[in-house]
Amino acid sequence: MSLDPRRAVPPTDVVLADARLLEVQQRLGRSLVLAAVREAQQRVRSGVLEPAAIVDDVLHHIPPRAATMRPVLNATGVVLHTNLGRAALSAAAREAVVAATGYVDVEYDLDTGARARRGRGALAVLRAALPDAGDVLVVNNGAAALLLAVTALSQGREVVWSRGEMVEIGDGFRLPDLVASTGATVREVGTTNRTVRGDYEAAIGERTGCVLKVHPSNFRVAGFTASVSVSALADLGVPLIVDVGSGLLSANPLLPDEPDISAALQAGAHVVTASGDKLLGGPQAGIIAGDAEIVTRLRRHPMARALRVDKLTLAALEATLAGPATPTAAALRVDSEALQARARAIA
């Protein structure tokens, strides 16, 4: 007479009490281990697993960490791969994140015992890296930086914007929809291939909140084209927001066609927004730099509270700016023969 496999299933509490699983529970938590135990018990009931092997089975199927994201080897040839987490943090940034996981003085002055400005260390380093900015601000991503700037300057008013710069940046996400969500009205000027200064001048009126210039980083229009420089838009009498996209702080000879925050500020932009990851090589964040009075308005806007970054992002950003070269910077300068050798070794 055969034994009913259901009756042979080891009880849950007995399995969880195994010394090997006690250690795993301390590291990963009881709920995750319990789920793996129940799956193993089901395999015993199905007759595909021997009862005596249940703990080994749990250990085999238990994930290595509590989070489901797994480290991968990026062999795609795309350094800033959106689906693989884009910029890899430097060792200094990773160390800073670990240090920030506990209690830290993110909003506390250890000398006076009083409340301090949030992320003042990261902001100080960013301000030093952008000497042309009156002030700086950091929010949770590049889109949030643009959202806050447009909302604070143009909610209920008009945003004058070239048709040739109205981009979709992936996954069906369109910047005109983002701008419209602020409560501002998009006033389109020019055409897809040609926009001149006169188009902006004709559109500016009493309802104008700002002029917006966006770097169309994911496409290029060639042939019979025209666009207006930042310097030519800076003296139109209304605030000029420039979104440079990728987060390059200053000009890089390896990327001659990529706009940078410093150049936009020097050309007269009142507010510049950019990403803090991508070419900067840091954590996902949104950088805002520009006129001190305008940046103060943005910082005090109610939306800024909803878009602020956490202590881990601030720590990683500060270490990225103050620390050694990032993996992104190293990738831009890698020797082609060394890269081929690495690729052959991986293959």
JOZI-V717415 format. One record per helix or strand of 2 or more residues. SS is the DSSP state (alpha for helix, beta for strand). FROM is the first residue (numbers start at 0). LEN is the number of residues. If there is no record, write none. Layout:
# JOZI-V717415
SS_FROM_LEN ; SS_FROM_LEN
This chain:
# JOZI-V717415
alpha_4_4 ; alpha_11_5 ; alpha_18_10 ; alpha_29_16 ; alpha_50_11 ; alpha_81_3 ; alpha_90_9 ; alpha_119_10 ; beta_134_5 ; alpha_141_13 ; beta_157_5 ; alpha_162_3 ; alpha_174_6 ; beta_184_5 ; alpha_196_7 ; beta_207_7 ; alpha_229_4 ; beta_239_6 ; alpha_252_3 ; alpha_260_6 ; beta_270_5 ; alpha_277_3 ; beta_285_5 ; alpha_291_9 ; alpha_301_6 ; alpha_310_12 ; alpha_326_6 ; alpha_335_11
